[in-house]
């Protein structure tokens, strides 16, 4: 039964990703900044490290602040790679199919060295980074189609996960984690604000006041108040929207970095003190980003996943075969 459900979810996920390539809302002119907005002329793009394999198609990334290790997940088969500091090639940390994992989308490392990995076809699993042992797992309830996409962790240790199809944000509390297993429970329902919502990236305020999540189809950024539960659109200044937005990263100073996948664009925003407004402060568009899906920050640089989804991967139409799969390092944005 589980295999049947996973194959159906994979088919839906592939259709979802294919739609991103042809959706009229995801155009370069939509995602890039207007002429009056800030650009990033001094941003430098290089290769941080290589991912071994011919058809990796990476999607998620997470940095371990304690060790400097960086973890990358494969959308193609669920492999999780680990890049050690100073190494030019990553190693396999969790092989494909470990614990029945079909994909590895969103990744985060918590302050106790536990690696959280979402599988769009099932839910989320938590691993010990020292041993690779699975410590906990939580699965989405059946019924309507789901796509477990990204996740974030708040200062109290609670995880929040986006569901791209159901337009809800799930919550896994420290008490849930201690129990080790269960069904994902929806904490917030965004009510399908785009009429076919595709929630994607999610980040949390370092002070634990709110979450930010993006509707990549409509180009809206949402603020979820963790105290009241109120959901509101963030007012964006300097650009009309955040269409094609995928992964997000929020720094303690209120700098929000956004990956726009099908337009090969990165944007940088400065949030207001309460997170209700965002001002565009930088834009970088470069085909060498190779359909970026998400990013993280490590040692003063931005690490960006180059998915190459359009090179024989889940995006259609395909434009050829992939080159070596790498993680980009961006300085100056």
C-alpha positions as MATLAB code, in Angstrom:
seq = 'XXXXXXXXXXXXXXXXXXXXXXXXXXXXXXXXXXXXXXXXXXXXXXXXXXXXXXXXXXXXXXXXXXXXXXXXXXXXXXXXXXXXXXXXXXXXXXXXXXXXXXXXXXXXXXXXXXXXXXXXXXXXXXXXXXXXXXXXXXXXXXXXXXXXXXXXXXXXXXXXXXXXXXXXXXXXXXXXXXXXXXXXXXXXXXXXXXXXXXXXXXXXXXXXXXXXXXXXXXXXXXXXXXXXXXXXXXXXXXXXXXXXXXXXXXXXXXXXXXXXXXXXXXXXXXXXXXXXXXXXXXXXXXXXXXXXXXXXXXXXXXXXXXXXXXXXXXXXXXXXXXXXXXXXXXXXX';
ca = [
       0.000    0.000    0.000;
       2.760    2.455    0.914;
       4.576    1.867   -2.384;
       1.394    2.574   -4.332;
       0.833    5.826   -2.477;
       4.425    6.913   -3.023;
       4.299    6.292   -6.769;
       1.131    8.351   -7.010;
       2.698   11.153   -5.018;
       5.831   11.073   -7.168;
       3.692   11.402  -10.297;
       1.853   14.374   -8.804;
       5.121   15.960   -7.705;
       6.605   15.560  -11.163;
       3.540   17.171  -12.699;
       3.821   20.019  -10.203;
       7.455   20.672  -11.076;
       6.786   20.406  -14.786;
       4.078   23.056  -14.444;
       6.617   25.492  -13.035;
       8.527   25.494  -16.299;
       5.505   26.447  -18.383;
       3.478   28.595  -15.987;
       3.033   32.100  -17.433;
       3.560   33.615  -14.006;
       7.118   32.340  -13.739;
       8.929   34.610  -16.191;
      12.251   36.345  -15.914;
      10.655   39.769  -16.085;
       8.359   38.896  -13.187;
      11.061   37.677  -10.832;
      13.820   40.149  -11.528;
      13.877   43.639  -10.070;
      12.772   46.749  -11.952;
      15.461   49.122  -13.163;
      15.029   51.365  -10.131;
      15.708   48.546   -7.684;
      19.117   47.551   -6.363;
      21.191   45.010   -8.245;
      24.281   43.137   -7.112;
      26.982   44.070   -9.667;
      29.808   42.866   -7.440;
      28.327   39.473   -6.578;
      30.712   36.619   -7.357;
      29.589   33.130   -8.325;
      31.840   30.100   -7.954;
      31.630   26.378   -7.173;
      31.713   25.402   -3.503;
      31.770   21.619   -3.962;
      30.737   18.803   -6.275;
      28.013   16.194   -5.759;
      29.015   12.730   -7.057;
      26.581   11.016   -9.404;
      25.184   11.298  -12.924;
      21.548   12.163  -12.099;
      21.555   13.751   -8.653;
      19.094   16.611   -9.283;
      19.625   18.148   -5.820;
      16.978   20.244   -4.126;
      17.529   20.796   -0.371;
      20.512   22.080    1.611;
      21.365   22.643    5.279;
      24.472   23.722    7.178;
      25.472   22.400   10.593;
      26.608   25.456   12.532;
      28.506   23.288   15.052;
      30.713   21.380   12.609;
      30.585   23.344    9.355;
      29.270   20.268    7.534;
      26.783   20.925    4.732;
      24.049   18.446    3.792;
      22.367   18.279    0.371;
      19.347   16.182   -0.619;
      18.570   14.589   -3.987;
      15.078   15.011   -5.392;
      15.752   12.148   -7.816;
      16.209    9.298   -5.332;
      16.394   10.629   -1.761;
      20.173   10.393   -1.331;
      21.546   12.805    1.275;
      25.102   14.011    0.742;
      27.492   15.523    3.274;
      30.241   18.015    2.385;
      32.984   18.363    4.988;
      34.688   21.752    5.428;
      37.498   22.181    2.907;
      36.475   19.157    0.819;
      35.762   19.741   -2.871;
      33.560   16.665   -3.278;
      30.661   15.634   -1.058;
      30.174   12.092    0.235;
      27.034   10.000    0.541;
      25.676   10.308    4.081;
      22.305    8.566    3.665;
      22.049    6.286    0.610;
      19.088    6.378   -1.760;
      16.017    4.655   -0.363;
      17.182    4.717    3.258;
      14.108    4.043    5.437;
      12.004    4.028    2.280;
      12.825    7.640    1.426;
      11.987    8.519   -2.189;
      13.023   12.189   -2.283;
      14.970   14.614   -0.098;
      13.486   18.102   -0.424;
      13.785   20.345    2.622;
      16.732   19.908    5.014;
      17.590   21.528    8.348;
      20.100   20.753   11.114;
      18.944   21.657   14.619;
      21.154   22.855   17.467;
      21.474   19.301   18.816;
      22.961   17.963   15.603;
      19.829   16.287   14.286;
      19.195   16.396   10.548;
      15.587   16.896    9.441;
      14.787   15.648    5.925;
      11.441   16.022    4.162;
      10.276   13.477    1.613;
       7.594   15.032   -0.575;
       5.889   11.638   -0.943;
       5.595   10.777    2.764;
       6.550   13.375    5.378;
       9.676   14.114    7.399;
      12.379   12.051    9.114;
      14.976   13.066   11.697;
      18.502   11.615   11.738;
      21.486   11.617   14.066;
      24.306   13.315   12.121;
      26.927   11.344   14.054;
      25.604    7.882   13.171;
      22.994    8.322   10.434;
      20.427    6.590   12.645;
      16.813    7.612   12.105;
      15.497    9.035   15.359;
      11.940    9.936   14.401;
       9.556   10.130   11.469;
       6.180   11.749   10.826;
       3.931   11.086    7.834;
       1.189   13.071    6.144;
      -2.344   11.735    6.374;
      -3.806   10.172    3.245;
      -6.784   11.403    1.301;
      -6.205   14.488   -0.820;
      -2.856   14.740   -2.646;
       0.018   16.247   -0.707;
       3.559   17.435   -1.408;
       5.705   17.926    1.703;
       8.161   20.569    0.583;
      10.300   22.665    2.921;
      10.727   23.118    6.662;
      12.091   25.509    9.260;
      12.933   25.286   12.961;
      11.998   27.871   15.597;
      14.136   28.680   18.660;
      12.011   26.426   20.898;
      12.784   23.412   18.693;
       9.448   23.239   16.873;
       9.527   22.327   13.176;
       7.122   23.821   10.630;
       6.661   22.257    7.185;
       4.941   23.439    4.017;
       2.556   21.327    1.961;
       2.562   22.632   -1.605;
      -0.725   20.979   -2.594;
      -2.834   21.343    0.531;
      -1.675   24.908    1.274;
      -1.139   24.145    4.943;
       1.791   24.436    7.319;
       2.344   21.416    9.562;
       3.885   21.529   13.034;
       6.108   19.022   14.860;
       6.726   19.999   18.488;
       9.575   18.847   20.750;
       7.011   16.641   22.528;
       6.089   15.056   19.194;
       9.757   14.500   18.458;
      10.232   12.783   21.810;
       7.444   10.329   20.914;
       9.321    9.487   17.721;
       6.488    8.944   15.286;
       3.053   10.192   14.328;
       0.896   11.894   11.729;
       1.708   15.432   10.625;
      -0.786   17.894   12.079;
      -1.749   21.078   10.233;
      -1.087   24.162   12.322;
      -2.013   26.841    9.757;
      -4.251   26.733    6.689;
      -3.592   29.470    4.141;
      -6.874   28.808    2.373;
      -5.443   28.298   -1.125;
      -4.979   32.051   -1.699;
      -3.782   31.648   -5.297;
      -6.495   29.218   -6.377;
      -4.066   26.322   -6.786;
      -1.507   27.273   -4.234;
       2.038   26.072   -4.310;
       3.519   26.874   -0.931;
       7.250   26.362   -1.029;
      10.064   27.834    1.086;
       9.596   28.664    4.749;
      11.770   30.407    7.358;
      11.310   31.459   10.967;
      12.077   34.693   12.743;
      15.222   34.157   14.894;
      13.249   35.510   17.872;
      10.422   33.043   17.355;
       7.700   35.611   16.632;
       6.614   34.600   13.138;
       7.110   32.436   10.057;
       7.514   33.551    6.455;
       6.401   31.320    3.603;
       6.026   31.895   -0.107;
       3.321   31.112   -2.630;
       5.554   30.719   -5.665;
       2.701   30.658   -8.206;
       1.048   33.896   -7.102;
       4.298   35.589   -6.052;
       3.093   36.372   -2.522;
       5.123   36.252    0.685;
       3.093   35.437    3.803;
       3.748   36.198    7.461;
       2.287   33.781   10.033;
       2.173   35.176   13.567;
       3.151   32.401   15.986;
       1.401   34.149   18.859;
      -1.989   34.968   17.393;
      -1.990   32.672   14.362;
      -2.830   35.612   12.099;
      -1.779   35.255    8.458;
      -1.074   38.311    6.292;
       0.725   39.179    3.080;
       4.079   40.887    3.506;
       4.169   44.264    1.747;
       6.939   44.095   -0.876;
       8.731   47.289   -1.917;
      11.065   47.509   -4.919;
       9.496   44.597   -6.824;
       5.943   43.560   -7.523;
       6.184   39.986   -6.272;
       8.326   36.941   -5.566;
       7.094   34.693   -8.373;
       9.010   31.473   -8.964;
      10.389   31.828   -5.423;
      11.602   28.557   -3.962;
      13.988   28.419   -0.981;
      14.280   31.201    1.602;
      16.948   32.154    4.140;
      16.481   34.702    6.936;
      19.489   36.126    8.783;
      19.274   37.479   12.362;
      19.584   41.078   11.111;
      16.412   40.769    9.041;
      18.054   40.062    5.673;
      15.868   37.714    3.644;
      17.426   35.916    0.675;
      15.130   34.323   -1.895;
      15.832   31.806   -4.668;
      13.716   32.124   -7.832;
      14.153   28.789   -9.572;
      13.048   28.922  -13.231;
      14.406   32.461  -13.711;
      17.916   31.713  -12.346;
      17.587   34.623   -9.935;
      18.530   35.399   -6.344;
      17.044   38.377   -4.521;
      17.918   40.008   -1.212;
      15.367   41.853    0.921;
      15.495   43.845    4.137;
      12.606   43.135    6.477;
      11.000   45.684    8.754;
      11.455   45.095   12.488;
       8.104   43.294   12.739;
       8.430   41.352    9.486;
       5.368   42.906    7.866;
       7.279   44.743    5.105;
      10.228   43.864    2.883;
      12.376   46.142    0.732;
      14.324   44.775   -2.232;
      18.046   45.527   -1.809;
      19.751   43.255   -4.332;
      19.178   41.041   -7.366;
      21.423   38.588   -9.144;
      20.322   36.778  -12.322;
      22.792   34.359  -13.879;
      22.217   31.257  -16.051;
      25.129   29.643  -14.206;
      22.780   29.216  -11.235;
      21.307   26.303  -13.266;
      17.739   26.393  -11.883;
      18.516   27.123   -8.229;
      16.136   25.595   -5.695;
      17.287   26.759   -2.266;
      20.157   28.225   -0.299;
      21.847   28.471    3.064;
      24.502   30.660    4.646;
      27.831   29.295    5.888;
      31.034   31.127    6.829;
      30.028   34.425    5.239;
      28.950   33.032    1.888;
      25.668   31.981    0.375;
      25.514   28.365   -0.785;
      22.995   27.754   -3.571;
      21.697   24.437   -4.898;
      22.092   24.115   -8.683;
      19.347   21.607   -9.467;
      19.625   21.364  -13.281;
      15.995   20.226  -13.175;
      15.676   21.314  -16.816;
      18.447   18.961  -18.002;
      16.633   15.658  -18.168;
      15.141   16.179  -14.709;
      11.572   16.847  -13.535;
      11.155   20.122  -15.435;
       9.860   19.877  -18.983;
      10.627   20.512  -21.729;
      14.149   19.244  -21.265;
      16.979   21.213  -22.854;
      19.693   18.565  -22.825;
      21.729   16.438  -20.460;
      23.057   17.627  -17.089;
      26.665   18.532  -16.431;
      28.420   17.766  -13.147;
      26.115   18.590  -10.235;
      27.532   21.262   -7.951;
      26.662   23.663   -5.160;
      27.373   27.303   -5.960;
      29.034   29.786   -3.603;
      27.837   33.360   -3.935;
      29.590   36.323   -2.327;
      28.303   39.868   -2.444;
      24.577   39.210   -2.115;
];
